[in-house]
Amino acid sequence: MIDLYEFMLKRRLTTSRRHCSTYWCQMAPNYLVVGGPSDTAMITVFRRLVAEGRWGTAYRVAHIILFGQVRR
């Protein structure tokens, strides 16, 4: 699916996989190390982004949830 950590790192929203797992996905600290994000985790990330007013990134995450990752 998507490497959520790389996606968030490029947007300077996280500094480590542990931070990304716990803050954005609200999962265990090793969650993103074990495997890719589930749909539930992606929806959690989307909700957090909307709550923080990060509309552009939230739009991209919603697009990934609905249509899958688009390769450019």
mmCIF file of the N, C-alpha and C atoms, coordinates in Angstrom:
data_MODEL
# 
_entry.id   MODEL 
# 
loop_
_atom_site.group_PDB 
_atom_site.id 
_atom_site.type_symbol 
_atom_site.label_atom_id 
_atom_site.label_alt_id 
_atom_site.label_comp_id 
_atom_site.label_asym_id 
_atom_site.label_entity_id 
_atom_site.label_seq_id 
_atom_site.pdbx_PDB_ins_code 
_atom_site.Cartn_x 
_atom_site.Cartn_y 
_atom_site.Cartn_z 
_atom_site.occupancy 
_atom_site.B_iso_or_equiv 
_atom_site.pdbx_formal_charge 
_atom_site.auth_seq_id 
_atom_site.auth_comp_id 
_atom_site.auth_asym_id 
_atom_site.auth_atom_id 
_atom_site.pdbx_PDB_model_num 
ATOM 1   N N  . MET A 1 1  ? 0.839   -1.187 0.000   1.00 0.00 ? 1  MET A N  1 
ATOM 2   C CA . MET A 1 1  ? 0.000   0.000  0.000   1.00 0.00 ? 1  MET A CA 1 
ATOM 3   C C  . MET A 1 1  ? 0.883   1.248  0.000   1.00 0.00 ? 1  MET A C  1 
ATOM 4   N N  . ILE A 1 2  ? 0.949   1.951  1.073   1.00 0.00 ? 2  ILE A N  1 
ATOM 5   C CA . ILE A 1 2  ? 1.690   3.209  1.152   1.00 0.00 ? 2  ILE A CA 1 
ATOM 6   C C  . ILE A 1 2  ? 2.689   3.129  2.305   1.00 0.00 ? 2  ILE A C  1 
ATOM 7   N N  . ASP A 1 3  ? 3.823   3.732  2.114   1.00 0.00 ? 3  ASP A N  1 
ATOM 8   C CA . ASP A 1 3  ? 4.763   3.882  3.220   1.00 0.00 ? 3  ASP A CA 1 
ATOM 9   C C  . ASP A 1 3  ? 4.368   5.172  3.935   1.00 0.00 ? 3  ASP A C  1 
ATOM 10  N N  . LEU A 1 4  ? 3.522   5.025  4.916   1.00 0.00 ? 4  LEU A N  1 
ATOM 11  C CA . LEU A 1 4  ? 2.962   6.182  5.611   1.00 0.00 ? 4  LEU A CA 1 
ATOM 12  C C  . LEU A 1 4  ? 4.050   7.035  6.249   1.00 0.00 ? 4  LEU A C  1 
ATOM 13  N N  . TYR A 1 5  ? 5.055   6.395  6.800   1.00 0.00 ? 5  TYR A N  1 
ATOM 14  C CA . TYR A 1 5  ? 6.137   7.147  7.439   1.00 0.00 ? 5  TYR A CA 1 
ATOM 15  C C  . TYR A 1 5  ? 6.823   8.065  6.431   1.00 0.00 ? 5  TYR A C  1 
ATOM 16  N N  . GLU A 1 6  ? 7.179   7.552  5.261   1.00 0.00 ? 6  GLU A N  1 
ATOM 17  C CA . GLU A 1 6  ? 7.834   8.375  4.232   1.00 0.00 ? 6  GLU A CA 1 
ATOM 18  C C  . GLU A 1 6  ? 6.906   9.499  3.774   1.00 0.00 ? 6  GLU A C  1 
ATOM 19  N N  . PHE A 1 7  ? 5.636   9.192  3.636   1.00 0.00 ? 7  PHE A N  1 
ATOM 20  C CA . PHE A 1 7  ? 4.633   10.174 3.231   1.00 0.00 ? 7  PHE A CA 1 
ATOM 21  C C  . PHE A 1 7  ? 4.584   11.336 4.229   1.00 0.00 ? 7  PHE A C  1 
ATOM 22  N N  . MET A 1 8  ? 4.539   11.012 5.520   1.00 0.00 ? 8  MET A N  1 
ATOM 23  C CA . MET A 1 8  ? 4.462   12.037 6.556   1.00 0.00 ? 8  MET A CA 1 
ATOM 24  C C  . MET A 1 8  ? 5.805   12.744 6.744   1.00 0.00 ? 8  MET A C  1 
ATOM 25  N N  . LEU A 1 9  ? 6.899   12.018 6.561   1.00 0.00 ? 9  LEU A N  1 
ATOM 26  C CA . LEU A 1 9  ? 8.229   12.609 6.699   1.00 0.00 ? 9  LEU A CA 1 
ATOM 27  C C  . LEU A 1 9  ? 8.471   13.665 5.624   1.00 0.00 ? 9  LEU A C  1 
ATOM 28  N N  . LYS A 1 10 ? 8.046   13.397 4.391   1.00 0.00 ? 10 LYS A N  1 
ATOM 29  C CA . LYS A 1 10 ? 8.208   14.367 3.298   1.00 0.00 ? 10 LYS A CA 1 
ATOM 30  C C  . LYS A 1 10 ? 7.461   15.663 3.586   1.00 0.00 ? 10 LYS A C  1 
ATOM 31  N N  . ARG A 1 11 ? 6.384   15.562 4.332   1.00 0.00 ? 11 ARG A N  1 
ATOM 32  C CA . ARG A 1 11 ? 5.589   16.741 4.666   1.00 0.00 ? 11 ARG A CA 1 
ATOM 33  C C  . ARG A 1 11 ? 6.000   17.356 6.008   1.00 0.00 ? 11 ARG A C  1 
ATOM 34  N N  . ARG A 1 12 ? 7.089   16.833 6.574   1.00 0.00 ? 12 ARG A N  1 
ATOM 35  C CA . ARG A 1 12 ? 7.652   17.310 7.843   1.00 0.00 ? 12 ARG A CA 1 
ATOM 36  C C  . ARG A 1 12 ? 6.647   17.261 8.988   1.00 0.00 ? 12 ARG A C  1 
ATOM 37  N N  . LEU A 1 13 ? 5.840   16.197 9.010   1.00 0.00 ? 13 LEU A N  1 
ATOM 38  C CA . LEU A 1 13 ? 4.856   16.022 10.065  1.00 0.00 ? 13 LEU A CA 1 
ATOM 39  C C  . LEU A 1 13 ? 5.294   15.007 11.113  1.00 0.00 ? 13 LEU A C  1 
ATOM 40  N N  . THR A 1 14 ? 6.401   14.322 10.870  1.00 0.00 ? 14 THR A N  1 
ATOM 41  C CA . THR A 1 14 ? 6.921   13.355 11.831  1.00 0.00 ? 14 THR A CA 1 
ATOM 42  C C  . THR A 1 14 ? 8.436   13.298 11.730  1.00 0.00 ? 14 THR A C  1 
ATOM 43  N N  . THR A 1 15 ? 9.046   12.773 12.771  1.00 0.00 ? 15 THR A N  1 
ATOM 44  C CA . THR A 1 15 ? 10.502  12.648 12.784  1.00 0.00 ? 15 THR A CA 1 
ATOM 45  C C  . THR A 1 15 ? 10.959  11.208 12.949  1.00 0.00 ? 15 THR A C  1 
ATOM 46  N N  . SER A 1 16 ? 10.037  10.304 13.299  1.00 0.00 ? 16 SER A N  1 
ATOM 47  C CA . SER A 1 16 ? 10.412  8.903  13.489  1.00 0.00 ? 16 SER A CA 1 
ATOM 48  C C  . SER A 1 16 ? 9.207   8.001  13.251  1.00 0.00 ? 16 SER A C  1 
ATOM 49  N N  . ARG A 1 17 ? 9.490   6.735  12.981  1.00 0.00 ? 17 ARG A N  1 
ATOM 50  C CA . ARG A 1 17 ? 8.406   5.755  12.812  1.00 0.00 ? 17 ARG A CA 1 
ATOM 51  C C  . ARG A 1 17 ? 7.611   5.612  14.110  1.00 0.00 ? 17 ARG A C  1 
ATOM 52  N N  . ARG A 1 18 ? 8.309   5.676  15.224  1.00 0.00 ? 18 ARG A N  1 
ATOM 53  C CA . ARG A 1 18 ? 7.642   5.572  16.530  1.00 0.00 ? 18 ARG A CA 1 
ATOM 54  C C  . ARG A 1 18 ? 6.644   6.716  16.711  1.00 0.00 ? 18 ARG A C  1 
ATOM 55  N N  . HIS A 1 19 ? 7.056   7.940  16.406  1.00 0.00 ? 19 HIS A N  1 
ATOM 56  C CA . HIS A 1 19 ? 6.160   9.099  16.519  1.00 0.00 ? 19 HIS A CA 1 
ATOM 57  C C  . HIS A 1 19 ? 4.985   8.956  15.562  1.00 0.00 ? 19 HIS A C  1 
ATOM 58  N N  . CYS A 1 20 ? 5.261   8.550  14.358  1.00 0.00 ? 20 CYS A N  1 
ATOM 59  C CA . CYS A 1 20 ? 4.204   8.384  13.356  1.00 0.00 ? 20 CYS A CA 1 
ATOM 60  C C  . CYS A 1 20 ? 3.192   7.328  13.813  1.00 0.00 ? 20 CYS A C  1 
ATOM 61  N N  . SER A 1 21 ? 3.690   6.226  14.359  1.00 0.00 ? 21 SER A N  1 
ATOM 62  C CA . SER A 1 21 ? 2.815   5.146  14.826  1.00 0.00 ? 21 SER A CA 1 
ATOM 63  C C  . SER A 1 21 ? 1.941   5.585  15.991  1.00 0.00 ? 21 SER A C  1 
ATOM 64  N N  . THR A 1 22 ? 2.547   6.253  16.960  1.00 0.00 ? 22 THR A N  1 
ATOM 65  C CA . THR A 1 22 ? 1.799   6.600  18.167  1.00 0.00 ? 22 THR A CA 1 
ATOM 66  C C  . THR A 1 22 ? 0.939   7.847  17.998  1.00 0.00 ? 22 THR A C  1 
ATOM 67  N N  . TYR A 1 23 ? 1.490   8.906  17.396  1.00 0.00 ? 23 TYR A N  1 
ATOM 68  C CA . TYR A 1 23 ? 0.746   10.163 17.300  1.00 0.00 ? 23 TYR A CA 1 
ATOM 69  C C  . TYR A 1 23 ? -0.285  10.135 16.171  1.00 0.00 ? 23 TYR A C  1 
ATOM 70  N N  . TRP A 1 24 ? 0.135   9.793  14.993  1.00 0.00 ? 24 TRP A N  1 
ATOM 71  C CA . TRP A 1 24 ? -0.757  9.861  13.837  1.00 0.00 ? 24 TRP A CA 1 
ATOM 72  C C  . TRP A 1 24 ? -1.686  8.658  13.733  1.00 0.00 ? 24 TRP A C  1 
ATOM 73  N N  . CYS A 1 25 ? -1.155  7.442  13.904  1.00 0.00 ? 25 CYS A N  1 
ATOM 74  C CA . CYS A 1 25 ? -1.980  6.229  13.775  1.00 0.00 ? 25 CYS A CA 1 
ATOM 75  C C  . CYS A 1 25 ? -2.668  5.848  15.078  1.00 0.00 ? 25 CYS A C  1 
ATOM 76  N N  . GLN A 1 26 ? -2.191  6.378  16.190  1.00 0.00 ? 26 GLN A N  1 
ATOM 77  C CA . GLN A 1 26 ? -2.684  6.028  17.523  1.00 0.00 ? 26 GLN A CA 1 
ATOM 78  C C  . GLN A 1 26 ? -2.628  4.517  17.740  1.00 0.00 ? 26 GLN A C  1 
ATOM 79  N N  . MET A 1 27 ? -1.485  3.950  17.385  1.00 0.00 ? 27 MET A N  1 
ATOM 80  C CA . MET A 1 27 ? -1.236  2.517  17.541  1.00 0.00 ? 27 MET A CA 1 
ATOM 81  C C  . MET A 1 27 ? 0.015   2.327  18.399  1.00 0.00 ? 27 MET A C  1 
ATOM 82  N N  . ALA A 1 28 ? 0.460   1.093  18.507  1.00 0.00 ? 28 ALA A N  1 
ATOM 83  C CA . ALA A 1 28 ? 1.667   0.768  19.275  1.00 0.00 ? 28 ALA A CA 1 
ATOM 84  C C  . ALA A 1 28 ? 2.892   1.409  18.622  1.00 0.00 ? 28 ALA A C  1 
ATOM 85  N N  . PRO A 1 29 ? 3.932   1.695  19.403  1.00 0.00 ? 29 PRO A N  1 
ATOM 86  C CA . PRO A 1 29 ? 5.129   2.346  18.853  1.00 0.00 ? 29 PRO A CA 1 
ATOM 87  C C  . PRO A 1 29 ? 5.799   1.586  17.711  1.00 0.00 ? 29 PRO A C  1 
ATOM 88  N N  . ASN A 1 30 ? 5.678   0.266  17.687  1.00 0.00 ? 30 ASN A N  1 
ATOM 89  C CA . ASN A 1 30 ? 6.319   -0.523 16.630  1.00 0.00 ? 30 ASN A CA 1 
ATOM 90  C C  . ASN A 1 30 ? 5.363   -0.851 15.480  1.00 0.00 ? 30 ASN A C  1 
ATOM 91  N N  . TYR A 1 31 ? 4.205   -0.229 15.438  1.00 0.00 ? 31 TYR A N  1 
ATOM 92  C CA . TYR A 1 31 ? 3.165   -0.565 14.463  1.00 0.00 ? 31 TYR A CA 1 
ATOM 93  C C  . TYR A 1 31 ? 3.641   -0.454 13.013  1.00 0.00 ? 31 TYR A C  1 
ATOM 94  N N  . LEU A 1 32 ? 4.260   0.635  12.639  1.00 0.00 ? 32 LEU A N  1 
ATOM 95  C CA . LEU A 1 32 ? 4.679   0.828  11.249  1.00 0.00 ? 32 LEU A CA 1 
ATOM 96  C C  . LEU A 1 32 ? 5.929   0.038  10.897  1.00 0.00 ? 32 LEU A C  1 
ATOM 97  N N  . VAL A 1 33 ? 6.662   -0.424 11.903  1.00 0.00 ? 33 VAL A N  1 
ATOM 98  C CA . VAL A 1 33 ? 7.844   -1.251 11.639  1.00 0.00 ? 33 VAL A CA 1 
ATOM 99  C C  . VAL A 1 33 ? 7.408   -2.657 11.239  1.00 0.00 ? 33 VAL A C  1 
ATOM 100 N N  . VAL A 1 34 ? 6.351   -3.153 11.865  1.00 0.00 ? 34 VAL A N  1 
ATOM 101 C CA . VAL A 1 34 ? 5.865   -4.514 11.631  1.00 0.00 ? 34 VAL A CA 1 
ATOM 102 C C  . VAL A 1 34 ? 5.256   -4.653 10.242  1.00 0.00 ? 34 VAL A C  1 
ATOM 103 N N  . GLY A 1 35 ? 4.535   -3.656 9.776   1.00 0.00 ? 35 GLY A N  1 
ATOM 104 C CA . GLY A 1 35 ? 3.896   -3.738 8.464   1.00 0.00 ? 35 GLY A CA 1 
ATOM 105 C C  . GLY A 1 35 ? 3.309   -2.402 8.064   1.00 0.00 ? 35 GLY A C  1 
ATOM 106 N N  . GLY A 1 36 ? 2.653   -2.406 6.938   1.00 0.00 ? 36 GLY A N  1 
ATOM 107 C CA . GLY A 1 36 ? 2.027   -1.184 6.450   1.00 0.00 ? 36 GLY A CA 1 
ATOM 108 C C  . GLY A 1 36 ? 0.768   -0.855 7.227   1.00 0.00 ? 36 GLY A C  1 
ATOM 109 N N  . PRO A 1 37 ? 0.273   0.356  7.075   1.00 0.00 ? 37 PRO A N  1 
ATOM 110 C CA . PRO A 1 37 ? -0.899  0.779  7.833   1.00 0.00 ? 37 PRO A CA 1 
ATOM 111 C C  . PRO A 1 37 ? -2.180  0.117  7.332   1.00 0.00 ? 37 PRO A C  1 
ATOM 112 N N  . SER A 1 38 ? -3.057  -0.198 8.255   1.00 0.00 ? 38 SER A N  1 
ATOM 113 C CA . SER A 1 38 ? -4.364  -0.748 7.910   1.00 0.00 ? 38 SER A CA 1 
ATOM 114 C C  . SER A 1 38 ? -5.288  0.398  7.496   1.00 0.00 ? 38 SER A C  1 
ATOM 115 N N  . ASP A 1 39 ? -6.446  0.034  6.975   1.00 0.00 ? 39 ASP A N  1 
ATOM 116 C CA . ASP A 1 39 ? -7.424  1.063  6.614   1.00 0.00 ? 39 ASP A CA 1 
ATOM 117 C C  . ASP A 1 39 ? -7.867  1.845  7.853   1.00 0.00 ? 39 ASP A C  1 
ATOM 118 N N  . THR A 1 40 ? -7.996  1.140  8.968   1.00 0.00 ? 40 THR A N  1 
ATOM 119 C CA . THR A 1 40 ? -8.380  1.799  10.215  1.00 0.00 ? 40 THR A CA 1 
ATOM 120 C C  . THR A 1 40 ? -7.346  2.843  10.627  1.00 0.00 ? 40 THR A C  1 
ATOM 121 N N  . ALA A 1 41 ? -6.075  2.492  10.521  1.00 0.00 ? 41 ALA A N  1 
ATOM 122 C CA . ALA A 1 41 ? -5.010  3.439  10.869  1.00 0.00 ? 41 ALA A CA 1 
ATOM 123 C C  . ALA A 1 41 ? -5.019  4.635  9.923   1.00 0.00 ? 41 ALA A C  1 
ATOM 124 N N  . MET A 1 42 ? -5.255  4.394  8.641   1.00 0.00 ? 42 MET A N  1 
ATOM 125 C CA . MET A 1 42 ? -5.286  5.493  7.673   1.00 0.00 ? 42 MET A CA 1 
ATOM 126 C C  . MET A 1 42 ? -6.451  6.439  7.961   1.00 0.00 ? 42 MET A C  1 
ATOM 127 N N  . ILE A 1 43 ? -7.587  5.892  8.361   1.00 0.00 ? 43 ILE A N  1 
ATOM 128 C CA . ILE A 1 43 ? -8.732  6.736  8.705   1.00 0.00 ? 43 ILE A CA 1 
ATOM 129 C C  . ILE A 1 43 ? -8.422  7.554  9.957   1.00 0.00 ? 43 ILE A C  1 
ATOM 130 N N  . THR A 1 44 ? -7.718  6.945  10.903  1.00 0.00 ? 44 THR A N  1 
ATOM 131 C CA . THR A 1 44 ? -7.295  7.667  12.104  1.00 0.00 ? 44 THR A CA 1 
ATOM 132 C C  . THR A 1 44 ? -6.366  8.822  11.733  1.00 0.00 ? 44 THR A C  1 
ATOM 133 N N  . VAL A 1 45 ? -5.442  8.571  10.823  1.00 0.00 ? 45 VAL A N  1 
ATOM 134 C CA . VAL A 1 45 ? -4.532  9.622  10.353  1.00 0.00 ? 45 VAL A CA 1 
ATOM 135 C C  . VAL A 1 45 ? -5.336  10.735 9.686   1.00 0.00 ? 45 VAL A C  1 
ATOM 136 N N  . PHE A 1 46 ? -6.281  10.368 8.837   1.00 0.00 ? 46 PHE A N  1 
ATOM 137 C CA . PHE A 1 46 ? -7.134  11.351 8.163   1.00 0.00 ? 46 PHE A CA 1 
ATOM 138 C C  . PHE A 1 46 ? -7.867  12.221 9.186   1.00 0.00 ? 46 PHE A C  1 
ATOM 139 N N  . ARG A 1 47 ? -8.462  11.595 10.185  1.00 0.00 ? 47 ARG A N  1 
ATOM 140 C CA . ARG A 1 47 ? -9.202  12.345 11.206  1.00 0.00 ? 47 ARG A CA 1 
ATOM 141 C C  . ARG A 1 47 ? -8.295  13.305 11.970  1.00 0.00 ? 47 ARG A C  1 
ATOM 142 N N  . ARG A 1 48 ? -7.095  12.861 12.287  1.00 0.00 ? 48 ARG A N  1 
ATOM 143 C CA . ARG A 1 48 ? -6.146  13.708 13.018  1.00 0.00 ? 48 ARG A CA 1 
ATOM 144 C C  . ARG A 1 48 ? -5.744  14.905 12.157  1.00 0.00 ? 48 ARG A C  1 
ATOM 145 N N  . LEU A 1 49 ? -5.503  14.668 10.868  1.00 0.00 ? 49 LEU A N  1 
ATOM 146 C CA . LEU A 1 49 ? -5.123  15.752 9.964   1.00 0.00 ? 49 LEU A CA 1 
ATOM 147 C C  . LEU A 1 49 ? -6.240  16.786 9.841   1.00 0.00 ? 49 LEU A C  1 
ATOM 148 N N  . VAL A 1 50 ? -7.477  16.316 9.725   1.00 0.00 ? 50 VAL A N  1 
ATOM 149 C CA . VAL A 1 50 ? -8.619  17.231 9.640   1.00 0.00 ? 50 VAL A CA 1 
ATOM 150 C C  . VAL A 1 50 ? -8.742  18.032 10.936  1.00 0.00 ? 50 VAL A C  1 
ATOM 151 N N  . ALA A 1 51 ? -8.584  17.367 12.072  1.00 0.00 ? 51 ALA A N  1 
ATOM 152 C CA . ALA A 1 51 ? -8.690  18.051 13.363  1.00 0.00 ? 51 ALA A CA 1 
ATOM 153 C C  . ALA A 1 51 ? -7.635  19.145 13.511  1.00 0.00 ? 51 ALA A C  1 
ATOM 154 N N  . GLU A 1 52 ? -6.474  18.932 12.904  1.00 0.00 ? 52 GLU A N  1 
ATOM 155 C CA . GLU A 1 52 ? -5.403  19.932 12.973  1.00 0.00 ? 52 GLU A CA 1 
ATOM 156 C C  . GLU A 1 52 ? -5.483  20.957 11.844  1.00 0.00 ? 52 GLU A C  1 
ATOM 157 N N  . GLY A 1 53 ? -6.453  20.813 10.954  1.00 0.00 ? 53 GLY A N  1 
ATOM 158 C CA . GLY A 1 53 ? -6.619  21.773 9.868   1.00 0.00 ? 53 GLY A CA 1 
ATOM 159 C C  . GLY A 1 53 ? -5.626  21.608 8.735   1.00 0.00 ? 53 GLY A C  1 
ATOM 160 N N  . ARG A 1 54 ? -5.065  20.449 8.585   1.00 0.00 ? 54 ARG A N  1 
ATOM 161 C CA . ARG A 1 54 ? -4.107  20.175 7.501   1.00 0.00 ? 54 ARG A CA 1 
ATOM 162 C C  . ARG A 1 54 ? -4.877  19.579 6.321   1.00 0.00 ? 54 ARG A C  1 
ATOM 163 N N  . TRP A 1 55 ? -5.646  20.428 5.668   1.00 0.00 ? 55 TRP A N  1 
ATOM 164 C CA . TRP A 1 55 ? -6.598  19.988 4.654   1.00 0.00 ? 55 TRP A CA 1 
ATOM 165 C C  . TRP A 1 55 ? -5.947  19.362 3.430   1.00 0.00 ? 55 TRP A C  1 
ATOM 166 N N  . GLY A 1 56 ? -4.857  19.914 2.946   1.00 0.00 ? 56 GLY A N  1 
ATOM 167 C CA . GLY A 1 56 ? -4.195  19.373 1.757   1.00 0.00 ? 56 GLY A CA 1 
ATOM 168 C C  . GLY A 1 56 ? -3.695  17.959 1.970   1.00 0.00 ? 56 GLY A C  1 
ATOM 169 N N  . THR A 1 57 ? -3.046  17.741 3.087   1.00 0.00 ? 57 THR A N  1 
ATOM 170 C CA . THR A 1 57 ? -2.540  16.406 3.392   1.00 0.00 ? 57 THR A CA 1 
ATOM 171 C C  . THR A 1 57 ? -3.699  15.459 3.680   1.00 0.00 ? 57 THR A C  1 
ATOM 172 N N  . ALA A 1 58 ? -4.739  15.952 4.349   1.00 0.00 ? 58 ALA A N  1 
ATOM 173 C CA . ALA A 1 58 ? -5.920  15.124 4.619   1.00 0.00 ? 58 ALA A CA 1 
ATOM 174 C C  . ALA A 1 58 ? -6.569  14.687 3.306   1.00 0.00 ? 58 ALA A C  1 
ATOM 175 N N  . TYR A 1 59 ? -6.614  15.588 2.328   1.00 0.00 ? 59 TYR A N  1 
ATOM 176 C CA . TYR A 1 59 ? -7.167  15.241 1.019   1.00 0.00 ? 59 TYR A CA 1 
ATOM 177 C C  . TYR A 1 59 ? -6.363  14.117 0.375   1.00 0.00 ? 59 TYR A C  1 
ATOM 178 N N  . ARG A 1 60 ? -5.043  14.208 0.435   1.00 0.00 ? 60 ARG A N  1 
ATOM 179 C CA . ARG A 1 60 ? -4.192  13.171 -0.155  1.00 0.00 ? 60 ARG A CA 1 
ATOM 180 C C  . ARG A 1 60 ? -4.389  11.831 0.536   1.00 0.00 ? 60 ARG A C  1 
ATOM 181 N N  . VAL A 1 61 ? -4.490  11.845 1.865   1.00 0.00 ? 61 VAL A N  1 
ATOM 182 C CA . VAL A 1 61 ? -4.714  10.603 2.609   1.00 0.00 ? 61 VAL A CA 1 
ATOM 183 C C  . VAL A 1 61 ? -6.078  10.017 2.250   1.00 0.00 ? 61 VAL A C  1 
ATOM 184 N N  . ALA A 1 62 ? -7.104  10.851 2.145   1.00 0.00 ? 62 ALA A N  1 
ATOM 185 C CA . ALA A 1 62 ? -8.432  10.367 1.752   1.00 0.00 ? 62 ALA A CA 1 
ATOM 186 C C  . ALA A 1 62 ? -8.386  9.738  0.363   1.00 0.00 ? 62 ALA A C  1 
ATOM 187 N N  . HIS A 1 63 ? -7.659  10.352 -0.539  1.00 0.00 ? 63 HIS A N  1 
ATOM 188 C CA . HIS A 1 63 ? -7.525  9.812  -1.892  1.00 0.00 ? 63 HIS A CA 1 
ATOM 189 C C  . HIS A 1 63 ? -6.846  8.447  -1.858  1.00 0.00 ? 63 HIS A C  1 
ATOM 190 N N  . ILE A 1 64 ? -5.821  8.315  -1.035  1.00 0.00 ? 64 ILE A N  1 
ATOM 191 C CA . ILE A 1 64 ? -5.118  7.036  -0.909  1.00 0.00 ? 64 ILE A CA 1 
ATOM 192 C C  . ILE A 1 64 ? -6.044  5.981  -0.315  1.00 0.00 ? 64 ILE A C  1 
ATOM 193 N N  . ILE A 1 65 ? -6.845  6.358  0.679   1.00 0.00 ? 65 ILE A N  1 
ATOM 194 C CA . ILE A 1 65 ? -7.776  5.411  1.296   1.00 0.00 ? 65 ILE A CA 1 
ATOM 195 C C  . ILE A 1 65 ? -8.790  4.921  0.270   1.00 0.00 ? 65 ILE A C  1 
ATOM 196 N N  . LEU A 1 66 ? -9.336  5.845  -0.501  1.00 0.00 ? 66 LEU A N  1 
ATOM 197 C CA . LEU A 1 66 ? -10.404 5.493  -1.438  1.00 0.00 ? 66 LEU A CA 1 
ATOM 198 C C  . LEU A 1 66 ? -9.913  4.815  -2.708  1.00 0.00 ? 66 LEU A C  1 
ATOM 199 N N  . PHE A 1 67 ? -8.798  5.269  -3.249  1.00 0.00 ? 67 PHE A N  1 
ATOM 200 C CA . PHE A 1 67 ? -8.373  4.807  -4.566  1.00 0.00 ? 67 PHE A CA 1 
ATOM 201 C C  . PHE A 1 67 ? -7.042  4.070  -4.580  1.00 0.00 ? 67 PHE A C  1 
ATOM 202 N N  . GLY A 1 68 ? -6.355  4.014  -3.461  1.00 0.00 ? 68 GLY A N  1 
ATOM 203 C CA . GLY A 1 68 ? -5.033  3.400  -3.428  1.00 0.00 ? 68 GLY A CA 1 
ATOM 204 C C  . GLY A 1 68 ? -3.985  4.415  -3.826  1.00 0.00 ? 68 GLY A C  1 
ATOM 205 N N  . GLN A 1 69 ? -2.746  4.028  -3.621  1.00 0.00 ? 69 GLN A N  1 
ATOM 206 C CA . GLN A 1 69 ? -1.641  4.947  -3.908  1.00 0.00 ? 69 GLN A CA 1 
ATOM 207 C C  . GLN A 1 69 ? -1.439  5.085  -5.407  1.00 0.00 ? 69 GLN A C  1 
ATOM 208 N N  . VAL A 1 70 ? -1.291  6.311  -5.850  1.00 0.00 ? 70 VAL A N  1 
ATOM 209 C CA . VAL A 1 70 ? -1.048  6.595  -7.263  1.00 0.00 ? 70 VAL A CA 1 
ATOM 210 C C  . VAL A 1 70 ? 0.450   6.778  -7.451  1.00 0.00 ? 70 VAL A C  1 
ATOM 211 N N  . ARG A 1 71 ? 1.026   6.045  -8.376  1.00 0.00 ? 71 ARG A N  1 
ATOM 212 C CA . ARG A 1 71 ? 2.457   6.173  -8.676  1.00 0.00 ? 71 ARG A CA 1 
ATOM 213 C C  . ARG A 1 71 ? 2.663   7.314  -9.647  1.00 0.00 ? 71 ARG A C  1 
ATOM 214 N N  . ARG A 1 72 ? 3.644   8.170  -9.362  1.00 0.00 ? 72 ARG A N  1 
ATOM 215 C CA . ARG A 1 72 ? 3.920   9.292  -10.268 1.00 0.00 ? 72 ARG A CA 1 
ATOM 216 C C  . ARG A 1 72 ? 5.248   9.124  -10.906 1.00 0.00 ? 72 ARG A C  1 
# 
